[in-house]
Amino acid sequence: VMLLSSSRFFALTALCASLLLQGTCHACEELIETPQAILQELLPPVLPFNDSKSVQEFVVSANDPFITPAEASNFTETANYTQVMDFFTKLADESPYVQVQTLTTLANGEDLVMVTVSGQEQFEPNSMTTSLPIVYMTAGIHPGESMGVNAGMMFLRNLVSQEANKDILNKVNFLFVPIMNIQGYLRQSPNGRINQHGPNTSGRRANAHWHNLNRDFGKLDTPEVRAIVKVMNDYDISFYADLHSTDGMMYQADVEFCDNGAAGLSPNIYQWLRAEMQPPLVELLESYNHKTSVCVDANDPMDPTAGYYPYYSDGAAFSNNYADHRQIPAYLLEIHAPKPFKQRVLGAYAFIYGVAKVVSEKADTLREAIEADRAARIDPVPIAWDYDDPAPIVDFDVYNWSIVMNPVLGIEQIIYTDEPITIQVEQSDRSTPANPPTRPYAYVIPAVWSEVIERLAIHGIEMEIFTEEITLDVMNYRIDDFESSGNREGRATASGTPVPENCTRTYKKNDVFIRTDQSLGTLTVALLEPTGESSFFYWGFFNAKFVSHEYPENYIMVPLAERMLNQSLMLREEWEQYKALVGNDTSGVLDWFFRRSAFYDSEAYVLDIGILYEAPASGTLDNLEPYTDGMASGGDFPSEVTTSNAASFAVTGSFAFLTEVSVLWLCWLSFVLL
């Protein structure tokens, strides 16, 4: 090194720095940008939309002091976060019917707000609950899908300022979260969404912690979803809607919405939605020239004839499906993203208006359906679903298409025309319950599983704790064939075969007791039964239990296995069957015998949730007191998500540092040797 001239020194330093940047900084690579105007030309063609009635009734004049950025730009722009906040602050200052409240403040100081509208000026949960039905809507959960944000701004402005909406204002209270995913919404750029027709900028799907918020309603990892769920606890919600736009294949409908199908969680609400809400809502949307359909997720994006999945029965991870687990009537709105932004915003406005109008007119029958389902105790409880067989065959209004071989890329390309056609396809409904469990009397969870207990409390589930030690006869699931796979939402999801085992267990002070005879009993079952599609087991909250911390050495296990065979005829019969399968797999044989010896810790692979199917004898549960927030103990049991992320950061950071040092060292060594 000392032999190097200063010029060669600086040249080599620059070379090494260049290598480092190329090798470790993928973000520095050039990304090809496409202007919105070009992107819209590349998208499939769409038919003109007659918006004259919508514009006349929904859009204000250019000199209106409350014109939104979308309206002011003729629907080429979406309102940014600051504009949304300023708009609703100003609206609350001007109207006595509007109040803005902060639900939570995020890590970087952004306020997640909810706009409350009450014609009676009753904004507190208790006073609002005793008056009128409450419609609750969230927008911006996926920030690239911003038509709900802009439509909500327009609708609430008109709701409190226009005489034509006075009847709705006096009959319905309205809760609106304009931007649920603020961190993703702040990442506005022209490249936020590839499959949609405007606006000029869009946000990104994930929040700053890289979570998809519409996968979090069961596990509650994010502060945003926790805040949304708390509103459901604090207010007596009559109707919920989550406002999205989709993409996928080209079809004619621009306004898609769906309930949770015939999932069996809220049968009275389901009937009300299909008979009382859907017909007048469709009629209203069609009066504004929108074409409606159920939600559409293509079974094969390259083949429209393969049919679609309509988002029914998706489990408690998803917003509207979660609401169904709570017996809250709910819709998922999916505006078709390839339609122009103006059409999408006006479609979302008409949907919001239509839902509020129907609720205002049919509040009594809606309340009857809600009360009937909340009073019911469904048994067995559907918490996972199979596809219906046979699947219904339906008419599907699409645009004509062809499949060609792209000469540049050498791959198949689907090309749509603007010719509307109708085809018959399979609608892949999932409404057949998959082995629904019996509704138990109660669950028992040891206090060390504090993360699970705290999440149950955030859901609003009623719990009790033991004030002293107690012994109970319970059923536990032992999980056979356990597997932990993948990285879904930052968690290693779990699977396996639950095998019921009856046992007698002693529970300690502060362990938690949860009865299912409560309004959120169905949600409780969905979260605690291992087969639930969004259960805590599935999301890996209990993964620590599914490993054995004890193991045998060959020199002792082999003679012990021989002794065990001599002691037990039943074991010898089992061994003869197993031996034919395992062959000469030494470790497999040793593990098989070890698991049948008393040295094996029988608590391994047992899901630590006790289940009682009947109430214990009178007096057995006298040592219970209500659980209150913060009671969960076991603080020395770390949060799995936090630990995983911290470890990943530490390993990644150390590896990156060592990589940079290694590259520099190799550069200098190569130069000297040459």
C-alpha positions in Angstrom: 0.0 0.0 0.0 2.9 2.3 0.8 4.1 1.9 -2.8 0.9 3.4 -4.2 1.0 6.9 -5.6 -1.6 9.3 -4.4 -3.3 9.3 -7.8 -3.5 5.5 -7.9 -4.7 5.5 -4.3 -7.7 7.8 -5.1 -8.5 5.9 -8.3 -8.5 2.6 -6.4 -10.7 4.1 -3.7 -13.2 5.3 -6.3 -13.2 1.9 -7.9 -13.9 0.1 -4.6 -16.6 2.6 -3.7 -18.2 1.9 -7.1 -18.1 -1.8 -6.5 -19.7 -1.4 -3.1 -22.5 0.7 -4.5 -23.1 -1.9 -7.3 -23.0 -4.8 -4.9 -24.9 -3.6 -1.9 -27.3 -0.8 -2.9 -30.0 -2.1 -5.2 -32.0 1.0 -4.6 -29.3 2.9 -6.5 -30.1 1.0 -9.7 -31.9 2.8 -12.5 -35.6 2.2 -12.5 -37.4 3.0 -15.8 -40.2 5.6 -15.2 -43.4 5.8 -17.3 -45.4 9.0 -17.3 -49.1 8.7 -16.4 -50.1 9.8 -19.9 -48.2 7.0 -21.5 -49.4 4.5 -18.9 -53.0 5.3 -19.7 -52.4 4.9 -23.4 -50.9 1.4 -22.7 -53.9 0.3 -20.6 -56.8 -1.5 -22.3 -59.4 0.7 -23.9 -62.6 1.6 -21.9 -66.0 2.8 -23.1 -67.1 6.4 -22.4 -68.9 7.0 -19.1 -72.0 9.3 -18.9 -71.2 11.3 -15.8 -73.6 14.2 -16.3 -76.0 13.3 -13.5 -73.2 12.6 -11.0 -71.4 15.8 -11.8 -74.6 17.8 -11.5 -75.4 16.4 -8.1 -72.1 15.6 -6.5 -69.5 18.0 -7.9 -69.3 21.7 -6.6 -68.5 24.7 -8.7 -64.9 25.9 -9.2 -65.3 28.8 -6.8 -66.7 26.8 -3.9 -64.5 27.2 -0.8 -64.8 23.5 -0.1 -63.9 22.2 -3.6 -61.6 19.2 -3.3 -58.3 18.8 -5.1 -59.8 16.0 -7.2 -62.7 18.2 -8.4 -60.4 21.3 -8.9 -58.1 19.2 -11.2 -61.1 17.6 -13.1 -60.1 14.4 -11.4 -56.5 14.1 -12.5 -55.2 14.6 -8.9 -55.8 13.0 -5.6 -55.8 15.0 -2.3 -52.6 14.5 -0.4 -52.4 13.9 3.3 -52.0 17.6 4.3 -54.9 18.6 2.0 -57.2 15.9 3.5 -56.3 17.0 7.0 -56.8 20.7 6.2 -60.1 20.0 4.4 -61.7 18.2 7.3 -60.3 20.6 9.9 -61.9 23.5 8.0 -65.2 21.6 7.5 -65.3 20.9 11.3 -64.6 24.6 12.0 -67.5 25.6 9.7 -70.1 23.0 10.5 -71.5 22.2 13.9 -72.3 18.7 12.6 -68.7 17.7 12.0 -66.0 16.7 14.5 -62.4 15.4 13.8 -60.8 13.2 16.4 -57.4 11.5 16.5 -57.6 7.8 16.9 -53.9 7.2 17.3 -50.6 9.0 16.6 -48.1 7.0 14.6 -44.4 6.6 15.3 -43.3 9.6 13.2 -46.0 11.9 14.6 -48.7 11.5 11.9 -52.3 11.6 13.3 -54.7 8.9 12.2 -58.0 10.7 12.4 -61.7 9.9 12.2 -64.3 12.4 11.0 -67.6 12.1 12.9 -70.8 13.6 11.4 -74.0 13.9 13.5 -77.1 15.9 12.6 -77.9 15.9 16.4 -74.4 17.1 17.2 -73.9 14.0 19.4 -70.3 12.9 18.9 -69.5 10.8 22.0 -69.9 7.0 21.6 -72.5 6.7 24.4 -74.8 9.5 23.2 -74.5 8.5 19.6 -75.3 4.8 20.3 -78.6 5.7 21.8 -79.8 7.8 19.0 -79.4 6.8 15.3 -77.8 4.0 13.3 -74.0 4.5 12.7 -72.4 4.0 9.3 -68.7 3.5 9.6 -66.4 3.6 6.6 -62.6 3.5 6.1 -60.6 4.6 3.0 -57.0 4.6 2.0 -56.2 1.2 3.6 -54.4 0.6 0.3 -53.1 4.1 -0.5 -52.9 3.6 -4.3 -56.7 3.1 -4.2 -57.5 6.7 -3.3 -61.0 7.1 -4.9 -62.6 6.4 -1.5 -60.5 9.2 0.1 -61.7 11.8 -2.4 -65.3 10.5 -2.6 -65.6 10.6 1.2 -64.4 14.2 1.2 -67.0 15.2 -1.3 -69.9 13.2 0.3 -69.4 14.5 3.8 -69.1 18.1 2.6 -72.4 17.7 0.7 -74.0 15.8 3.6 -73.7 18.7 6.0 -74.2 21.5 3.5 -76.9 20.5 0.9 -80.6 20.5 1.6 -81.1 17.4 -0.5 -79.1 15.4 2.0 -80.8 16.7 5.1 -83.0 13.6 5.6 -79.9 11.3 5.7 -78.1 13.7 8.0 -81.0 13.6 10.5 -81.4 9.8 10.3 -77.8 8.4 10.2 -74.6 9.2 12.1 -71.5 8.8 10.0 -67.9 7.8 11.0 -65.2 8.1 8.3 -61.5 7.4 8.5 -60.3 9.2 5.3 -56.7 7.7 5.2 -56.2 4.5 7.2 -52.6 3.8 5.9 -51.0 7.2 6.3 -47.4 6.0 5.9 -48.2 4.4 2.6 -50.3 7.4 1.5 -47.4 9.8 2.1 -45.4 7.9 -0.5 -47.2 9.6 -3.4 -45.6 9.2 -6.8 -46.6 8.8 -10.4 -45.4 5.1 -10.1 -47.5 4.0 -7.2 -50.0 1.8 -9.1 -49.3 0.1 -12.5 -52.8 -1.3 -13.3 -55.0 1.8 -13.0 -56.1 4.7 -15.0 -55.1 7.8 -13.0 -54.8 9.8 -10.8 -51.4 11.4 -11.5 -49.9 10.1 -8.2 -50.6 7.2 -6.0 -49.4 5.9 -2.6 -47.9 2.5 -1.8 -49.7 -0.5 -0.5 -47.7 -1.3 2.6 -47.3 0.8 5.7 -43.9 1.8 7.0 -43.5 -1.5 8.8 -44.3 -3.2 5.5 -47.6 -4.6 6.6 -50.6 -5.0 4.3 -53.2 -3.5 6.7 -56.0 -5.6 5.1 -54.4 -8.8 6.4 -54.2 -7.6 10.0 -57.7 -7.5 11.4 -57.3 -10.9 13.2 -53.8 -10.7 14.5 -53.7 -6.9 15.2 -50.0 -6.3 14.6 -50.4 -2.7 13.5 -51.4 0.4 15.4 -53.6 1.5 12.4 -55.9 -1.6 12.5 -55.9 -1.6 16.3 -57.4 1.9 16.1 -60.0 0.9 13.6 -61.0 -2.1 15.8 -61.3 0.1 18.8 -63.9 2.2 17.1 -65.9 -1.0 16.6 -65.6 -1.5 20.4 -66.5 2.0 21.4 -69.4 2.6 19.0 -72.4 0.5 18.2 -71.8 0.2 14.5 -74.8 -0.5 12.3 -73.0 -0.8 9.0 -69.3 -0.9 7.9 -67.7 -0.5 4.5 -64.1 -0.6 3.5 -63.4 1.4 0.3 -61.0 -0.2 -2.2 -60.3 -0.3 -5.9 -59.1 -3.4 -7.7 -57.5 -4.3 -11.0 -57.3 -7.7 -12.6 -58.9 -8.7 -15.8 -60.9 -6.3 -17.9 -64.7 -6.5 -17.4 -67.6 -4.1 -17.8 -68.6 -3.4 -14.2 -67.0 -0.4 -12.6 -68.6 -0.6 -9.1 -68.1 -4.0 -7.4 -69.2 -4.7 -3.9 -69.6 -7.8 -1.8 -70.8 -9.0 1.6 -69.2 -12.1 3.2 -71.5 -14.5 1.3 -73.3 -17.3 3.0 -70.5 -17.9 5.4 -72.9 -18.8 8.2 -71.5 -16.3 10.7 -74.4 -13.8 10.6 -77.3 -15.5 8.7 -79.9 -12.8 9.6 -77.6 -10.0 8.5 -76.8 -11.9 5.3 -80.5 -12.2 4.4 -81.0 -8.5 5.2 -78.1 -7.5 2.9 -79.4 -9.6 0.0 -83.0 -8.6 0.4 -83.1 -5.1 1.9 -79.8 -3.4 1.0 -78.6 -4.9 -2.3 -81.6 -4.3 -4.6 -82.1 -0.6 -3.9 -78.3 0.1 -3.8 -77.9 -1.5 -7.2 -80.9 0.5 -8.5 -79.4 3.7 -7.2 -75.9 3.0 -8.7 -77.5 2.2 -12.1 -79.4 5.4 -12.0 -76.0 7.2 -12.1 -75.0 5.0 -15.0 -72.7 2.6 -13.1 -72.6 -1.1 -13.8 -72.3 -3.3 -10.7 -71.1 -6.7 -9.9 -69.9 -8.8 -7.0 -66.1 -8.5 -6.3 -64.0 -10.2 -8.9 -60.7 -12.0 -8.4 -59.8 -13.9 -11.5 -59.1 -17.6 -11.2 -56.7 -17.2 -14.2 -55.8 -13.6 -15.2 -55.0 -14.9 -18.7 -58.3 -16.7 -19.2 -61.5 -15.0 -18.3 -63.5 -18.2 -19.1 -61.9 -19.7 -16.0 -64.2 -17.6 -13.8 -63.5 -15.7 -10.6 -63.6 -15.8 -6.8 -66.0 -13.2 -5.3 -64.1 -12.6 -1.9 -66.6 -14.5 0.2 -65.7 -16.1 3.5 -62.1 -14.9 3.6 -61.6 -15.2 7.4 -61.1 -12.6 10.1 -57.8 -11.2 8.6 -59.8 -9.0 6.2 -61.8 -5.9 7.1 -65.3 -6.7 6.0 -65.0 -10.4 6.8 -63.8 -9.4 10.3 -66.9 -7.3 10.7 -69.0 -10.3 9.9 -67.3 -12.2 12.7 -68.5 -9.5 15.0 -72.0 -9.5 13.5 -71.6 -6.1 11.9 -73.3 -5.8 8.5 -70.5 -5.0 6.0 -69.5 -4.5 2.4 -66.2 -4.5 0.7 -66.2 -1.9 -2.1 -63.9 -2.6 -5.1 -64.0 0.0 -7.8 -62.5 -1.3 -11.1 -59.1 0.4 -11.3 -58.7 0.4 -15.1 -61.7 2.7 -15.4 -60.8 6.5 -15.4 -60.2 8.1 -12.0 -63.2 10.5 -12.4 -65.5 7.5 -13.0 -64.0 5.7 -10.0 -64.5 8.6 -7.6 -68.0 9.2 -8.7 -68.8 5.5 -8.4 -67.4 5.5 -4.9 -69.5 8.6 -4.1 -72.7 7.0 -5.4 -71.9 3.8 -3.3 -71.4 5.8 -0.1 -74.5 7.8 -0.7 -76.5 4.7 -1.5 -75.5 2.8 1.6 -76.2 5.8 3.8 -79.6 6.3 2.1 -80.7 2.7 2.5 -79.6 2.6 6.2 -81.5 5.8 6.9 -84.7 4.3 5.4 -84.4 0.7 6.8 -82.8 1.3 10.2 -85.5 -0.7 12.1 -85.2 -4.0 10.1 -81.4 -3.6 10.1 -81.4 -3.3 13.9 -83.6 -6.4 14.1 -81.2 -8.5 12.0 -78.1 -7.3 14.0 -79.7 -8.1 17.3 -80.9 -11.5 16.2 -77.3 -12.5 15.1 -75.7 -11.0 18.2 -78.0 -12.9 20.4 -77.5 -16.2 18.6 -74.7 -18.6 19.7 -73.9 -20.5 16.4 -72.9 -24.1 17.0 -70.9 -25.5 15.3 -69.0 -22.4 14.4 -67.8 -21.9 10.8 -64.2 -20.6 10.9 -62.8 -22.0 7.6 -64.5 -22.8 4.3 -64.2 -25.0 1.3 -65.2 -24.1 -2.3 -68.8 -24.9 -3.1 -69.2 -28.1 -5.2 -70.7 -27.6 -7.7 -69.8 -24.0 -8.2 -72.6 -21.7 -9.5 -72.4 -20.8 -13.2 -73.1 -17.1 -13.8 -73.1 -14.6 -16.6 -69.9 -12.6 -16.7 -69.9 -9.3 -18.6 -66.4 -8.8 -19.9 -64.6 -7.3 -22.9 -63.5 -9.4 -25.8 -59.8 -10.5 -25.8 -57.2 -12.5 -27.6 -54.0 -14.2 -26.6 -51.0 -13.5 -28.8 -47.3 -14.3 -28.7 -45.4 -11.0 -28.0 -42.6 -10.8 -30.6 -40.3 -8.7 -28.4 -40.5 -10.6 -25.1 -41.4 -14.1 -26.5 -44.2 -14.6 -24.0 -48.0 -14.8 -24.2 -49.8 -11.5 -24.0 -53.5 -10.9 -23.4 -55.0 -8.0 -25.5 -58.4 -6.6 -24.7 -60.7 -4.7 -27.0 -63.6 -2.4 -26.2 -66.2 -4.9 -27.5 -68.5 -5.9 -24.6 -69.5 -9.5 -24.5 -71.1 -11.9 -22.0 -69.7 -15.3 -21.1 -70.8 -18.0 -18.7 -68.2 -18.8 -16.1 -67.8 -20.5 -12.7 -68.2 -18.2 -9.7 -65.9 -19.9 -7.2 -67.9 -19.3 -4.0 -66.5 -20.5 -0.6 -69.5 -21.0 1.7 -69.2 -24.6 2.7 -67.9 -24.8 6.3 -64.7 -26.9 6.6 -65.0 -29.1 9.7 -66.5 -26.4 11.9 -65.6 -26.9 15.6 -68.2 -27.3 18.3 -68.8 -24.1 20.2 -67.1 -24.7 23.6 -68.1 -23.4 26.9 -64.8 -21.6 27.5 -61.1 -21.4 26.7 -58.2 -21.2 29.2 -54.9 -19.5 28.3 -51.9 -19.4 30.6 -50.8 -15.9 31.4 -47.4 -16.4 29.9 -49.0 -16.1 26.5 -49.4 -12.4 27.2 -49.2 -11.3 23.5 -52.2 -13.4 22.6 -54.2 -12.2 25.7 -53.4 -8.6 24.9 -54.6 -9.0 21.3 -57.9 -10.6 22.6 -58.4 -7.6 24.9 -57.9 -5.2 22.0 -60.5 -7.0 20.0 -62.9 -6.2 22.9 -63.4 -9.9 24.0 -64.5 -10.3 27.6 -62.1 -12.2 29.7 -61.6 -13.2 33.4 -58.5 -14.2 35.4 -58.0 -16.7 38.1 -57.2 -15.2 41.5 -55.7 -18.5 42.7 -54.5 -21.9 41.5 -57.2 -24.2 40.0 -57.3 -27.7 38.5 -59.6 -28.3 35.5 -60.4 -31.1 33.2 -59.8 -29.7 29.7 -59.1 -30.7 26.1 -55.9 -29.6 24.4 -54.9 -30.0 20.8 -51.6 -31.8 20.1 -50.4 -30.6 16.7 -49.1 -33.4 14.5 -47.2 -32.8 11.3 -46.4 -29.3 12.4 -44.9 -27.0 9.7 -43.9 -23.4 9.8 -43.5 -21.8 6.5 -42.9 -18.7 4.5 -43.0 -15.0 5.5 -46.5 -13.7 5.4 -46.8 -10.2 6.9 -43.6 -10.7 8.8 -44.8 -13.9 10.4 -43.9 -17.5 10.0 -47.4 -19.0 9.5 -48.1 -22.4 11.0 -50.0 -25.5 9.9 -50.5 -29.0 11.2 -53.1 -31.6 12.2 -54.8 -30.8 15.5 -55.4 -34.0 17.5 -57.6 -33.6 20.6 -56.4 -34.9 24.0 -58.3 -34.8 27.2 -56.2 -34.0 30.3 -56.3 -32.5 33.8 -54.3 -29.3 34.1 -53.5 -27.0 37.0 -53.8 -23.3 36.1 -52.2 -20.6 38.0 -53.1 -17.2 39.3 -53.6 -14.7 36.4 -54.2 -17.3 33.8 -57.1 -16.2 31.6 -60.6 -17.7 31.3 -62.8 -16.8 28.3 -66.4 -17.8 28.0 -67.9 -18.0 24.5 -71.4 -17.0 25.7 -70.8 -13.3 24.8 -71.4 -11.0 21.8 -67.9 -11.7 20.5 -68.0 -15.4 21.2 -67.9 -16.3 17.5 -64.8 -14.2 16.9 -63.2 -15.8 20.0 -63.7 -19.3 18.4 -62.2 -18.1 15.1 -59.1 -16.7 16.8 -58.4 -19.5 19.2 -59.3 -22.7 17.3 -56.2 -23.8 15.3 -58.2 -24.4 12.1 -59.4 -20.8 12.0 -58.3 -19.1 8.8 -56.9 -16.2 10.8 -56.3 -17.9 14.1 -53.4 -17.0 16.4 -52.1 -20.5 15.8 -52.0 -19.9 12.0 -50.2 -16.6 12.4 -47.5 -18.2 14.5 -48.2 -16.8 17.9 -47.6 -20.2 19.5 -44.8 -21.4 17.3 -42.4 -21.6 20.3 -44.4 -24.6 21.5 -43.8 -26.7 18.5 -40.3 -27.9 19.0 -38.7 -30.4 21.4 -35.9 -29.1 23.7 -34.9 -32.5 24.8 -33.1 -35.1 22.7 -31.5 -38.5 23.2 -28.0 -39.8 22.4 -27.6 -43.0 20.4 -25.6 -44.8 23.0 -28.5 -44.7 25.5 -31.6 -44.6 23.3 -30.8 -47.8 21.5 -30.6 -50.1 24.6 -33.5 -48.2 26.1 -35.6 -48.9 23.0 -34.9 -52.6 23.3 -36.0 -52.5 26.9 -39.2 -50.6 25.9 -40.0 -53.3 23.3 -39.7 -56.0 25.9 -42.0 -54.2 28.3 -44.9 -53.4 26.0 -46.7 -55.7 23.6 -48.7 -52.7 22.2 -45.4 -50.9 21.5 -44.0 -53.9 19.7 -47.1 -54.0 17.4 -46.8 -50.3 16.6 -43.1 -50.7 16.0 -43.6 -53.5 13.5 -45.9 -51.2 11.4 -43.6 -48.2 11.7 -40.4 -50.2 11.0 -41.6 -51.0 7.5 -42.0 -47.3 6.8 -38.9 -45.8 8.4 -36.4 -48.4 7.1 -32.8 -47.7 8.4 -33.3 -44.0 9.2 -31.3 -44.0 12.5 -32.4 -40.5 13.7 -36.0 -41.2 12.8 -36.0 -44.5 14.7 -34.4 -42.9 17.8 -36.9 -40.0 17.7 -39.8 -42.5 17.4 -38.8 -44.3 20.5 -37.8 -41.2 22.4 -41.3 -39.7 21.9 -42.8 -42.8 23.5 -40.6 -42.7 26.6 -41.2 -40.8 29.8 -38.1 -38.8 29.1 -39.8 -37.0 26.3 -41.4 -33.7 27.4 -45.1 -34.4 26.6 -45.9 -30.6 26.6 -44.0 -30.2 23.3 -46.3 -29.7 20.3 -49.3 -29.1 22.6 -51.3 -25.9 21.7 -51.4 -24.1 25.0 -55.1 -23.4 24.9 -57.4 -25.4 27.3 -60.9 -26.0 26.1 -64.0 -26.8 28.2 -67.1 -28.0 26.5 -69.3 -27.9 29.6 -69.4 -25.7 32.6 -67.5 -27.1 35.6 -69.3 -28.1 38.8 -71.0 -25.3 40.7 -68.4 -23.3 42.7 -65.4 -24.4 40.7 -65.1 -21.0 39.1 -65.6 -18.8 42.1 -62.0 -17.6 42.0 -62.4 -15.5 38.9 -62.4 -11.7 38.5 -62.9 -9.6 35.4 -59.8 -9.0 33.2 -58.9 -5.4 32.7 -56.4 -3.9 30.2 -52.8 -4.4 31.2 -53.5 -7.4 33.4 -51.6 -9.8 31.0 -48.4 -10.9 32.7 -45.4 -12.8 31.4 -43.5 -9.8 30.4 -40.4 -11.9 30.1 -42.0 -13.7 27.2 -40.9 -11.7 24.2 -43.1 -10.6 21.3 -42.3 -12.9 18.5 -42.7 -10.3 15.8 -40.5 -7.8 17.6 -37.8 -10.3 18.3 -37.8 -11.6 14.8 -37.5 -8.1 13.3 -34.8 -7.1 15.8 -32.8 -10.2 15.0 -33.2 -9.8 11.3 -32.0 -6.2 11.6 -28.9 -7.1 13.6 -27.9 -10.0 11.3 -28.5 -7.9 8.2 -26.7 -4.9 9.5 -23.7 -7.0 10.6 -23.6 -8.8 7.3 -23.8 -5.6 5.3 -20.9 -4.2 7.3 -18.8 -7.3 6.9 -19.6 -7.4 3.2 -18.3 -3.8 2.7 -15.1 -4.5 4.7 -14.5 -7.7 2.7 -15.0 -6.0 -0.6 -12.6 -3.2 0.3 -10.0 -5.7 1.6 -10.3 -7.8 -1.6 -9.9 -4.7 -3.8 -6.6 -3.7 -2.1 -5.3 -7.3 -2.0 -6.0 -7.8 -5.7 -4.3 -4.6 -6.6 -1.1 -5.3 -4.6 -0.9 -8.9 -6.0 -1.3 -7.6 -9.6 
